[in-house]
């Protein structure tokens, strides 16, 4: 291959590549047309997108809602109360409270009798508890966590010295 290409060779290469580009673009357009189906046009990527518009009534509804929000904020800033529009809380009557208490008592009584009959649930054998888990950082310490295991306390040293 020669080190320096002549102008004629370069211009011929450019023309050949441009012809290939036109042929490839035509094939891409055919494929896009077959993808979208017959009778539909392809959308050019260079075409500007149409902006969506909002109707006047929709803009009015949005403006009214914003005015309501600002009015509420100004009313609160002026010292108004926010609880004026809230509904009063419902209260439990004494009779309703008694009924709930009686129902709970009945439910717990049934639970106690069921527990007495089968202490660990229906069909369960003896209850096996998981091993006691020590807190982090207490590895190698006694129950109080004050001194390492295996090291005698000062009281033990004193008791040994006395005997």
VMD Tcl script that builds the backbone (N, CA, C; Angstrom):
set m [mol new atoms 489]
animate dup $m
set s [atomselect $m all]
$s set {name element resname resid chain x y z} {
  {N N UNK 1 A 0.844 -1.175 0.000}
  {CA C UNK 1 A 0.000 0.000 0.000}
  {C C UNK 1 A 0.889 1.237 0.000}
  {N N UNK 2 A 0.623 2.157 -0.918}
  {CA C UNK 2 A 1.476 3.340 -0.992}
  {C C UNK 2 A 1.301 4.209 0.245}
  {N N UNK 3 A 2.345 4.911 0.601}
  {CA C UNK 3 A 2.302 5.740 1.791}
  {C C UNK 3 A 1.407 6.943 1.609}
  {N N UNK 4 A 1.421 7.532 0.435}
  {CA C UNK 4 A 0.623 8.720 0.207}
  {C C UNK 4 A -0.429 8.406 -0.846}
  {N N UNK 5 A -1.706 8.698 -0.497}
  {CA C UNK 5 A -2.782 8.451 -1.445}
  {C C UNK 5 A -2.996 9.699 -2.281}
  {N N UNK 6 A -3.313 9.475 -3.520}
  {CA C UNK 6 A -3.542 10.624 -4.390}
  {C C UNK 6 A -4.946 11.172 -4.157}
  {N N UNK 7 A -5.157 12.382 -4.592}
  {CA C UNK 7 A -6.450 13.039 -4.418}
  {C C UNK 7 A -7.547 12.278 -5.150}
  {N N UNK 8 A -7.235 11.705 -6.302}
  {CA C UNK 8 A -8.238 10.984 -7.084}
  {C C UNK 8 A -8.716 9.743 -6.339}
  {N N UNK 9 A -7.806 9.035 -5.704}
  {CA C UNK 9 A -8.177 7.820 -4.968}
  {C C UNK 9 A -9.055 8.174 -3.767}
  {N N UNK 10 A -8.685 9.237 -3.058}
  {CA C UNK 10 A -9.463 9.653 -1.880}
  {C C UNK 10 A -10.861 10.076 -2.286}
  {N N UNK 11 A -10.990 10.863 -3.354}
  {CA C UNK 11 A -12.316 11.313 -3.783}
  {C C UNK 11 A -13.158 10.131 -4.268}
  {N N UNK 12 A -12.548 9.141 -4.923}
  {CA C UNK 12 A -13.276 7.948 -5.361}
  {C C UNK 12 A -13.757 7.153 -4.148}
  {N N UNK 13 A -12.930 7.066 -3.102}
  {CA C UNK 13 A -13.332 6.348 -1.888}
  {C C UNK 13 A -14.509 7.044 -1.219}
  {N N UNK 14 A -14.466 8.370 -1.173}
  {CA C UNK 14 A -15.565 9.134 -0.558}
  {C C UNK 14 A -16.861 8.897 -1.322}
  {N N UNK 15 A -16.804 8.936 -2.666}
  {CA C UNK 15 A -18.007 8.714 -3.475}
  {C C UNK 15 A -18.564 7.309 -3.262}
  {N N UNK 16 A -17.676 6.324 -3.161}
  {CA C UNK 16 A -18.121 4.949 -2.933}
  {C C UNK 16 A -18.790 4.795 -1.568}
  {N N UNK 17 A -18.199 5.394 -0.546}
  {CA C UNK 17 A -18.806 5.307 0.793}
  {C C UNK 17 A -20.148 6.021 0.849}
  {N N UNK 18 A -20.265 7.174 0.157}
  {CA C UNK 18 A -21.543 7.886 0.139}
  {C C UNK 18 A -22.615 7.065 -0.567}
  {N N UNK 19 A -22.244 6.351 -1.637}
  {CA C UNK 19 A -23.198 5.486 -2.335}
  {C C UNK 19 A -23.655 4.359 -1.417}
  {N N UNK 20 A -22.704 3.793 -0.665}
  {CA C UNK 20 A -23.064 2.743 0.294}
  {C C UNK 20 A -24.015 3.295 1.359}
  {N N UNK 21 A -23.744 4.516 1.812}
  {CA C UNK 21 A -24.578 5.129 2.848}
  {C C UNK 21 A -26.005 5.318 2.335}
  {N N UNK 22 A -26.157 5.789 1.096}
  {CA C UNK 22 A -27.492 5.987 0.528}
  {C C UNK 22 A -28.218 4.654 0.430}
  {N N UNK 23 A -27.524 3.601 -0.008}
  {CA C UNK 23 A -28.133 2.279 -0.136}
  {C C UNK 23 A -28.553 1.745 1.248}
  {N N UNK 24 A -27.701 1.911 2.271}
  {CA C UNK 24 A -28.028 1.430 3.622}
  {C C UNK 24 A -29.209 2.206 4.198}
  {N N UNK 25 A -29.251 3.543 3.965}
  {CA C UNK 25 A -30.388 4.343 4.454}
  {C C UNK 25 A -31.690 3.887 3.812}
  {N N UNK 26 A -31.653 3.546 2.531}
  {CA C UNK 26 A -32.864 3.071 1.853}
  {C C UNK 26 A -33.319 1.745 2.436}
  {N N UNK 27 A -32.378 0.850 2.733}
  {CA C UNK 27 A -32.740 -0.438 3.328}
  {C C UNK 27 A -33.324 -0.249 4.739}
  {N N UNK 28 A -32.760 0.669 5.525}
  {CA C UNK 28 A -33.289 0.947 6.865}
  {C C UNK 28 A -34.706 1.485 6.769}
  {N N UNK 29 A -34.956 2.374 5.796}
  {CA C UNK 29 A -36.303 2.932 5.625}
  {C C UNK 29 A -37.299 1.830 5.254}
  {N N UNK 30 A -36.884 0.889 4.399}
  {CA C UNK 30 A -37.765 -0.240 4.045}
  {C C UNK 30 A -38.102 -1.075 5.265}
  {N N UNK 31 A -37.096 -1.371 6.081}
  {CA C UNK 31 A -37.329 -2.186 7.282}
  {C C UNK 31 A -38.250 -1.474 8.273}
  {N N UNK 32 A -38.061 -0.175 8.446}
  {CA C UNK 32 A -38.944 0.571 9.354}
  {C C UNK 32 A -40.378 0.581 8.844}
  {N N UNK 33 A -40.538 0.698 7.540}
  {CA C UNK 33 A -41.882 0.690 6.961}
  {C C UNK 33 A -42.541 -0.664 7.162}
  {N N UNK 34 A -41.771 -1.748 7.030}
  {CA C UNK 34 A -42.364 -3.075 7.226}
  {C C UNK 34 A -42.654 -3.323 8.700}
  {N N UNK 35 A -41.879 -2.721 9.592}
  {CA C UNK 35 A -42.133 -2.864 11.033}
  {C C UNK 35 A -43.430 -2.194 11.439}
  {N N UNK 36 A -43.650 -0.973 10.976}
  {CA C UNK 36 A -44.824 -0.220 11.394}
  {C C UNK 36 A -46.086 -0.653 10.663}
  {N N UNK 37 A -45.962 -1.440 9.628}
  {CA C UNK 37 A -47.130 -1.952 8.917}
  {C C UNK 37 A -47.424 -1.131 7.682}
  {N N UNK 38 A -48.334 -1.658 6.825}
  {CA C UNK 38 A -48.633 -0.962 5.579}
  {C C UNK 38 A -49.464 0.299 5.832}
  {N N UNK 39 A -49.220 1.323 5.041}
  {CA C UNK 39 A -50.027 2.535 5.094}
  {C C UNK 39 A -49.612 3.512 6.181}
  {N N UNK 40 A -48.571 3.219 6.940}
  {CA C UNK 40 A -48.139 4.157 7.970}
  {C C UNK 40 A -46.835 4.790 7.546}
  {N N UNK 41 A -46.654 6.022 7.935}
  {CA C UNK 41 A -45.437 6.729 7.569}
  {C C UNK 41 A -44.454 6.652 8.726}
  {N N UNK 42 A -43.207 6.706 8.391}
  {CA C UNK 42 A -42.183 6.694 9.421}
  {C C UNK 42 A -41.981 8.110 9.933}
  {N N UNK 43 A -41.703 8.228 11.206}
  {CA C UNK 43 A -41.494 9.529 11.811}
  {C C UNK 43 A -40.011 9.836 11.755}
  {N N UNK 44 A -39.698 10.977 11.225}
  {CA C UNK 44 A -38.304 11.382 11.130}
  {C C UNK 44 A -37.830 11.839 12.498}
  {N N UNK 45 A -36.614 11.466 12.846}
  {CA C UNK 45 A -36.092 11.831 14.154}
  {C C UNK 45 A -35.752 13.314 14.217}
  {N N UNK 46 A -35.633 13.974 13.048}
  {CA C UNK 46 A -35.298 15.391 13.046}
  {C C UNK 46 A -36.535 16.271 13.167}
  {N N UNK 47 A -37.741 15.688 13.036}
  {CA C UNK 47 A -38.965 16.479 13.123}
  {C C UNK 47 A -39.190 16.901 14.574}
  {N N UNK 48 A -39.557 18.178 14.805}
  {CA C UNK 48 A -39.786 18.616 16.182}
  {C C UNK 48 A -41.055 17.978 16.748}
  {N N UNK 49 A -41.018 17.653 18.052}
  {CA C UNK 49 A -42.176 17.045 18.698}
  {C C UNK 49 A -43.218 18.107 18.992}
  {N N UNK 50 A -44.487 17.740 18.858}
  {CA C UNK 50 A -45.571 18.674 19.125}
  {C C UNK 50 A -45.794 18.747 20.630}
  {N N UNK 51 A -45.853 19.947 21.154}
  {CA C UNK 51 A -46.060 20.117 22.586}
  {C C UNK 51 A -47.523 19.895 22.909}
  {N N UNK 52 A -47.761 19.287 24.059}
  {CA C UNK 52 A -49.143 19.048 24.475}
  {C C UNK 52 A -49.711 20.327 25.053}
  {N N UNK 53 A -50.956 20.593 24.737}
  {CA C UNK 53 A -51.601 21.797 25.248}
  {C C UNK 53 A -52.656 21.400 26.270}
  {N N UNK 54 A -52.969 22.329 27.155}
  {CA C UNK 54 A -53.945 22.082 28.198}
  {C C UNK 54 A -55.168 22.958 27.915}
  {N N UNK 55 A -56.332 22.413 28.156}
  {CA C UNK 55 A -57.546 23.179 27.891}
  {C C UNK 55 A -57.684 24.300 28.915}
  {N N UNK 56 A -58.501 25.292 28.574}
  {CA C UNK 56 A -58.700 26.433 29.464}
  {C C UNK 56 A -59.390 26.003 30.756}
  {N N UNK 57 A -60.312 25.045 30.681}
  {CA C UNK 57 A -60.997 24.601 31.896}
  {C C UNK 57 A -60.037 23.869 32.827}
  {N N UNK 58 A -59.105 23.099 32.269}
  {CA C UNK 58 A -58.122 22.405 33.101}
  {C C UNK 58 A -57.198 23.403 33.788}
  {N N UNK 59 A -56.758 24.439 33.033}
  {CA C UNK 59 A -55.933 25.476 33.653}
  {C C UNK 59 A -56.701 26.196 34.755}
  {N N UNK 60 A -57.995 26.408 34.559}
  {CA C UNK 60 A -58.823 27.073 35.576}
  {C C UNK 60 A -58.939 26.228 36.840}
  {N N UNK 61 A -59.114 24.916 36.664}
  {CA C UNK 61 A -59.210 24.032 37.838}
  {C C UNK 61 A -57.910 24.033 38.630}
  {N N UNK 62 A -56.788 24.001 37.916}
  {CA C UNK 62 A -55.497 24.014 38.588}
  {C C UNK 62 A -55.294 25.335 39.327}
  {N N UNK 63 A -55.655 26.455 38.694}
  {CA C UNK 63 A -55.498 27.763 39.327}
  {C C UNK 63 A -56.377 27.877 40.565}
  {N N UNK 64 A -57.615 27.355 40.492}
  {CA C UNK 64 A -58.514 27.416 41.650}
  {C C UNK 64 A -57.962 26.606 42.817}
  {N N UNK 65 A -57.418 25.439 42.539}
  {CA C UNK 65 A -56.850 24.612 43.591}
  {C C UNK 65 A -55.641 25.299 44.220}
  {N N UNK 66 A -54.819 25.958 43.391}
  {CA C UNK 66 A -53.650 26.664 43.922}
  {C C UNK 66 A -54.082 27.860 44.763}
  {N N UNK 67 A -55.111 28.592 44.326}
  {CA C UNK 67 A -55.612 29.715 45.138}
  {C C UNK 67 A -56.134 29.235 46.479}
  {N N UNK 68 A -56.786 28.070 46.483}
  {CA C UNK 68 A -57.295 27.511 47.740}
  {C C UNK 68 A -56.140 27.164 48.672}
  {N N UNK 69 A -55.074 26.558 48.115}
  {CA C UNK 69 A -53.916 26.216 48.949}
  {C C UNK 69 A -53.255 27.463 49.522}
  {N N UNK 70 A -53.083 28.493 48.681}
  {CA C UNK 70 A -52.465 29.720 49.168}
  {C C UNK 70 A -53.344 30.405 50.206}
  {N N UNK 71 A -54.664 30.380 50.017}
  {CA C UNK 71 A -55.567 30.982 50.996}
  {C C UNK 71 A -55.457 30.298 52.338}
  {N N UNK 72 A -55.363 28.968 52.336}
  {CA C UNK 72 A -55.215 28.208 53.584}
  {C C UNK 72 A -53.897 28.566 54.255}
  {N N UNK 73 A -52.811 28.663 53.471}
  {CA C UNK 73 A -51.507 28.997 54.036}
  {C C UNK 73 A -51.514 30.396 54.629}
  {N N UNK 74 A -52.143 31.355 53.945}
  {CA C UNK 74 A -52.206 32.728 54.461}
  {C C UNK 74 A -53.061 32.801 55.718}
  {N N UNK 75 A -54.151 32.025 55.756}
  {CA C UNK 75 A -55.020 32.030 56.930}
  {C C UNK 75 A -54.274 31.482 58.145}
  {N N UNK 76 A -53.479 30.415 57.937}
  {CA C UNK 76 A -52.698 29.857 59.038}
  {C C UNK 76 A -51.607 30.823 59.490}
  {N N UNK 77 A -50.999 31.538 58.527}
  {CA C UNK 77 A -49.952 32.486 58.875}
  {C C UNK 77 A -50.524 33.673 59.651}
  {N N UNK 78 A -51.779 34.013 59.389}
  {CA C UNK 78 A -52.413 35.147 60.063}
  {C C UNK 78 A -52.893 34.775 61.459}
  {N N UNK 79 A -52.776 33.530 61.850}
  {CA C UNK 79 A -53.173 33.124 63.201}
  {C C UNK 79 A -54.445 32.302 63.234}
  {N N UNK 80 A -54.923 31.869 62.114}
  {CA C UNK 80 A -56.113 31.016 62.079}
  {C C UNK 80 A -55.781 29.615 62.552}
  {N N UNK 81 A -56.782 28.828 62.841}
  {CA C UNK 81 A -56.537 27.462 63.312}
  {C C UNK 81 A -56.794 26.474 62.188}
  {N N UNK 82 A -56.003 25.424 62.165}
  {CA C UNK 82 A -56.134 24.399 61.121}
  {C C UNK 82 A -57.171 23.363 61.511}
  {N N UNK 83 A -57.595 23.313 62.778}
  {CA C UNK 83 A -58.508 22.273 63.238}
  {C C UNK 83 A -59.967 22.651 63.018}
  {N N UNK 84 A -60.254 23.845 62.513}
  {CA C UNK 84 A -61.636 24.286 62.361}
  {C C UNK 84 A -62.391 23.421 61.362}
  {N N UNK 85 A -61.712 22.923 60.341}
  {CA C UNK 85 A -62.385 22.166 59.294}
  {C C UNK 85 A -62.473 20.678 59.610}
  {N N UNK 86 A -61.779 20.208 60.671}
  {CA C UNK 86 A -61.773 18.780 60.969}
  {C C UNK 86 A -63.049 18.368 61.666}
  {N N UNK 87 A -63.478 17.134 61.404}
  {CA C UNK 87 A -64.672 16.588 62.041}
  {C C UNK 87 A -64.347 16.208 63.485}
  {N N UNK 88 A -65.320 16.269 64.374}
  {CA C UNK 88 A -65.052 15.891 65.764}
  {C C UNK 88 A -64.736 14.403 65.862}
  {N N UNK 89 A -63.910 14.057 66.854}
  {CA C UNK 89 A -63.526 12.661 67.039}
  {C C UNK 89 A -64.696 11.864 67.589}
  {N N UNK 90 A -64.784 10.634 67.156}
  {CA C UNK 90 A -65.834 9.755 67.666}
  {C C UNK 90 A -65.393 9.186 69.000}
  {N N UNK 91 A -66.338 9.026 69.909}
  {CA C UNK 91 A -66.027 8.511 71.244}
  {C C UNK 91 A -66.711 7.170 71.438}
  {N N UNK 92 A -66.080 6.356 72.277}
  {CA C UNK 92 A -66.608 5.037 72.589}
  {C C UNK 92 A -67.575 5.169 73.768}
  {N N UNK 93 A -68.761 4.645 73.597}
  {CA C UNK 93 A -69.739 4.737 74.691}
  {C C UNK 93 A -69.366 3.747 75.798}
  {N N UNK 94 A -69.931 3.970 76.979}
  {CA C UNK 94 A -69.654 3.087 78.117}
  {C C UNK 94 A -70.148 1.671 77.829}
  {N N UNK 95 A -71.330 1.554 77.199}
  {CA C UNK 95 A -71.877 0.238 76.872}
  {C C UNK 95 A -70.985 -0.491 75.860}
  {N N UNK 96 A -70.500 0.225 74.873}
  {CA C UNK 96 A -69.610 -0.377 73.885}
  {C C UNK 96 A -68.307 -0.835 74.524}
  {N N UNK 97 A -67.793 -0.019 75.439}
  {CA C UNK 97 A -66.566 -0.394 76.139}
  {C C UNK 97 A -66.772 -1.660 76.961}
  {N N UNK 98 A -67.938 -1.757 77.651}
  {CA C UNK 98 A -68.234 -2.963 78.446}
  {C C UNK 98 A -68.308 -4.192 77.556}
  {N N UNK 99 A -68.943 -4.066 76.398}
  {CA C UNK 99 A -69.041 -5.208 75.483}
  {C C UNK 99 A -67.660 -5.672 75.023}
  {N N UNK 100 A -66.764 -4.726 74.732}
  {CA C UNK 100 A -65.411 -5.084 74.305}
  {C C UNK 100 A -64.668 -5.788 75.437}
  {N N UNK 101 A -64.817 -5.282 76.673}
  {CA C UNK 101 A -64.144 -5.891 77.822}
  {C C UNK 101 A -64.644 -7.312 78.045}
  {N N UNK 102 A -65.950 -7.509 77.973}
  {CA C UNK 102 A -66.518 -8.847 78.162}
  {C C UNK 102 A -66.044 -9.806 77.076}
  {N N UNK 103 A -65.988 -9.334 75.841}
  {CA C UNK 103 A -65.533 -10.192 74.745}
  {C C UNK 103 A -64.068 -10.586 74.946}
  {N N UNK 104 A -63.242 -9.629 75.405}
  {CA C UNK 104 A -61.840 -9.947 75.667}
  {C C UNK 104 A -61.691 -10.944 76.802}
  {N N UNK 105 A -62.485 -10.779 77.856}
  {CA C UNK 105 A -62.423 -11.706 78.981}
  {C C UNK 105 A -62.781 -13.119 78.522}
  {N N UNK 106 A -63.839 -13.209 77.710}
  {CA C UNK 106 A -64.269 -14.514 77.207}
  {C C UNK 106 A -63.178 -15.145 76.333}
  {N N UNK 107 A -62.567 -14.330 75.497}
  {CA C UNK 107 A -61.526 -14.834 74.610}
  {C C UNK 107 A -60.327 -15.328 75.405}
  {N N UNK 108 A -59.917 -14.582 76.424}
  {CA C UNK 108 A -58.772 -14.997 77.220}
  {C C UNK 108 A -59.086 -16.228 78.063}
  {N N UNK 109 A -60.321 -16.347 78.524}
  {CA C UNK 109 A -60.718 -17.534 79.287}
  {C C UNK 109 A -60.616 -18.781 78.413}
  {N N UNK 110 A -61.070 -18.663 77.161}
  {CA C UNK 110 A -60.951 -19.785 76.230}
  {C C UNK 110 A -59.480 -20.101 75.941}
  {N N UNK 111 A -58.660 -19.099 75.813}
  {CA C UNK 111 A -57.245 -19.311 75.536}
  {C C UNK 111 A -56.565 -20.002 76.715}
  {N N UNK 112 A -56.939 -19.621 77.942}
  {CA C UNK 112 A -56.343 -20.245 79.124}
  {C C UNK 112 A -56.717 -21.718 79.214}
  {N N UNK 113 A -57.985 -22.038 78.976}
  {CA C UNK 113 A -58.401 -23.440 79.056}
  {C C UNK 113 A -57.720 -24.266 77.971}
  {N N UNK 114 A -57.554 -23.693 76.788}
  {CA C UNK 114 A -56.871 -24.414 75.714}
  {C C UNK 114 A -55.407 -24.622 76.072}
  {N N UNK 115 A -54.782 -23.641 76.736}
  {CA C UNK 115 A -53.389 -23.768 77.125}
  {C C UNK 115 A -53.223 -24.809 78.234}
  {N N UNK 116 A -54.210 -24.927 79.111}
  {CA C UNK 116 A -54.125 -25.923 80.178}
  {C C UNK 116 A -54.246 -27.328 79.608}
  {N N UNK 117 A -55.087 -27.489 78.599}
  {CA C UNK 117 A -55.258 -28.804 77.997}
  {C C UNK 117 A -54.012 -29.215 77.215}
  {N N UNK 118 A -53.495 -28.334 76.388}
  {CA C UNK 118 A -52.298 -28.609 75.605}
  {C C UNK 118 A -51.366 -27.417 75.767}
  {N N UNK 119 A -50.384 -27.510 76.687}
  {CA C UNK 119 A -49.585 -26.338 77.014}
  {C C UNK 119 A -48.733 -25.780 75.875}
  {N N UNK 120 A -48.346 -26.595 74.906}
  {CA C UNK 120 A -47.474 -26.103 73.840}
  {C C UNK 120 A -48.154 -26.130 72.489}
  {N N UNK 121 A -49.451 -26.121 72.454}
  {CA C UNK 121 A -50.170 -26.121 71.196}
  {C C UNK 121 A -50.652 -27.509 70.842}
  {N N UNK 122 A -51.568 -27.592 69.898}
  {CA C UNK 122 A -52.127 -28.890 69.528}
  {C C UNK 122 A -51.098 -29.791 68.871}
  {N N UNK 123 A -50.934 -30.989 69.421}
  {CA C UNK 123 A -50.051 -31.994 68.841}
  {C C UNK 123 A -48.579 -31.736 69.071}
  {N N UNK 124 A -48.241 -30.765 69.909}
  {CA C UNK 124 A -46.833 -30.458 70.140}
  {C C UNK 124 A -46.297 -31.322 71.265}
  {N N UNK 125 A -45.063 -31.700 71.128}
  {CA C UNK 125 A -44.404 -32.476 72.166}
  {C C UNK 125 A -43.849 -31.540 73.230}
  {N N UNK 126 A -42.849 -32.016 73.967}
  {CA C UNK 126 A -42.264 -31.155 74.989}
  {C C UNK 126 A -41.597 -29.942 74.350}
  {N N UNK 127 A -41.709 -28.816 75.012}
  {CA C UNK 127 A -41.187 -27.570 74.461}
  {C C UNK 127 A -39.675 -27.520 74.634}
  {N N UNK 128 A -38.987 -27.258 73.540}
  {CA C UNK 128 A -37.534 -27.155 73.570}
  {C C UNK 128 A -37.182 -25.689 73.378}
  {N N UNK 129 A -36.549 -25.115 74.377}
  {CA C UNK 129 A -36.193 -23.705 74.303}
  {C C UNK 129 A -34.846 -23.539 73.625}
  {N N UNK 130 A -34.657 -22.436 72.921}
  {CA C UNK 130 A -33.355 -22.194 72.300}
  {C C UNK 130 A -32.330 -21.876 73.368}
  {N N UNK 131 A -31.056 -22.078 73.075}
  {CA C UNK 131 A -30.030 -21.765 74.073}
  {C C UNK 131 A -29.991 -20.268 74.353}
  {N N UNK 132 A -29.561 -19.927 75.569}
  {CA C UNK 132 A -29.490 -18.533 75.955}
  {C C UNK 132 A -28.406 -17.841 75.144}
  {N N UNK 133 A -28.711 -16.681 74.662}
  {CA C UNK 133 A -27.769 -15.937 73.846}
  {C C UNK 133 A -27.185 -14.811 74.686}
  {N N UNK 134 A -25.877 -14.754 74.691}
  {CA C UNK 134 A -25.229 -13.673 75.434}
  {C C UNK 134 A -25.159 -12.426 74.564}
  {N N UNK 135 A -25.097 -11.291 75.216}
  {CA C UNK 135 A -24.970 -10.041 74.489}
  {C C UNK 135 A -23.592 -9.930 73.863}
  {N N UNK 136 A -23.495 -9.120 72.814}
  {CA C UNK 136 A -22.210 -8.915 72.153}
  {C C UNK 136 A -21.242 -8.273 73.130}
  {N N UNK 137 A -20.000 -8.652 73.037}
  {CA C UNK 137 A -18.973 -8.053 73.871}
  {C C UNK 137 A -18.778 -8.781 75.178}
  {N N UNK 138 A -19.618 -9.774 75.500}
  {CA C UNK 138 A -19.491 -10.493 76.762}
  {C C UNK 138 A -18.804 -11.834 76.586}
  {N N UNK 139 A -18.182 -12.064 75.440}
  {CA C UNK 139 A -17.516 -13.335 75.228}
  {C C UNK 139 A -16.337 -13.442 76.192}
  {N N UNK 140 A -16.232 -14.568 76.868}
  {CA C UNK 140 A -15.108 -14.800 77.763}
  {C C UNK 140 A -15.233 -14.091 79.092}
  {N N UNK 141 A -16.429 -13.665 79.482}
  {CA C UNK 141 A -16.619 -13.003 80.767}
  {C C UNK 141 A -17.627 -13.784 81.589}
  {N N UNK 142 A -17.649 -13.534 82.888}
  {CA C UNK 142 A -18.590 -14.249 83.744}
  {C C UNK 142 A -19.987 -13.672 83.573}
  {N N UNK 143 A -20.961 -14.162 84.356}
  {CA C UNK 143 A -22.359 -13.767 84.183}
  {C C UNK 143 A -22.558 -12.269 84.366}
  {N N UNK 144 A -21.842 -11.672 85.298}
  {CA C UNK 144 A -21.998 -10.240 85.516}
  {C C UNK 144 A -21.275 -9.433 84.440}
  {N N UNK 145 A -20.350 -10.064 83.737}
  {CA C UNK 145 A -19.634 -9.368 82.687}
  {C C UNK 145 A -18.575 -8.433 83.236}
  {N N UNK 146 A -18.168 -8.641 84.500}
  {CA C UNK 146 A -17.243 -7.698 85.105}
  {C C UNK 146 A -15.792 -8.136 84.978}
  {N N UNK 147 A -15.519 -9.436 84.919}
  {CA C UNK 147 A -14.134 -9.899 84.830}
  {C C UNK 147 A -14.057 -11.102 83.902}
  {N N UNK 148 A -12.906 -11.329 83.315}
  {CA C UNK 148 A -12.768 -12.477 82.418}
  {C C UNK 148 A -12.899 -13.789 83.179}
  {N N UNK 149 A -13.372 -14.807 82.480}
  {CA C UNK 149 A -13.494 -16.121 83.095}
  {C C UNK 149 A -12.108 -16.696 83.378}
  {N N UNK 150 A -12.013 -17.493 84.432}
  {CA C UNK 150 A -10.749 -18.120 84.761}
  {C C UNK 150 A -9.875 -17.271 85.655}
  {N N UNK 151 A -10.121 -15.987 85.723}
  {CA C UNK 151 A -9.328 -15.130 86.589}
  {C C UNK 151 A -10.057 -14.992 87.921}
  {N N UNK 152 A -9.442 -15.371 89.013}
  {CA C UNK 152 A -10.146 -15.329 90.292}
  {C C UNK 152 A -10.392 -13.892 90.746}
  {N N UNK 153 A -11.473 -13.714 91.480}
  {CA C UNK 153 A -11.777 -12.395 92.001}
  {C C UNK 153 A -10.917 -12.096 93.219}
  {N N UNK 154 A -10.937 -10.886 93.657}
  {CA C UNK 154 A -10.140 -10.484 94.820}
  {C C UNK 154 A -10.643 -11.198 96.068}
  {N N UNK 155 A -11.955 -11.435 96.176}
  {CA C UNK 155 A -12.510 -12.144 97.333}
  {C C UNK 155 A -12.006 -13.581 97.378}
  {N N UNK 156 A -11.870 -14.209 96.228}
  {CA C UNK 156 A -11.351 -15.575 96.185}
  {C C UNK 156 A -9.898 -15.600 96.650}
  {N N UNK 157 A -9.117 -14.584 96.221}
  {CA C UNK 157 A -7.722 -14.500 96.665}
  {C C UNK 157 A -7.639 -14.323 98.173}
  {N N UNK 158 A -8.482 -13.493 98.728}
  {CA C UNK 158 A -8.481 -13.240 100.176}
  {C C UNK 158 A -8.877 -14.517 100.918}
  {N N UNK 159 A -9.901 -15.204 100.416}
  {CA C UNK 159 A -10.371 -16.446 101.075}
  {C C UNK 159 A -9.284 -17.513 101.045}
  {N N UNK 160 A -8.532 -17.583 99.958}
  {CA C UNK 160 A -7.450 -18.581 99.892}
  {C C UNK 160 A -6.312 -18.223 100.832}
  {N N UNK 161 A -6.036 -16.949 100.976}
  {CA C UNK 161 A -4.969 -16.519 101.852}
  {C C UNK 161 A -5.320 -16.762 103.321}
  {N N UNK 162 A -6.610 -16.672 103.658}
  {CA C UNK 162 A -7.037 -16.874 105.034}
  {C C UNK 162 A -6.961 -18.332 105.440}
  {N N UNK 163 A -7.175 -19.241 104.519}
  {CA C UNK 163 A -7.165 -20.663 104.899}
  {C C UNK 163 A -5.825 -21.292 104.821}
}
mol reanalyze $m
mol bondsrecalc $m
mol representation Tube
mol addrep $m
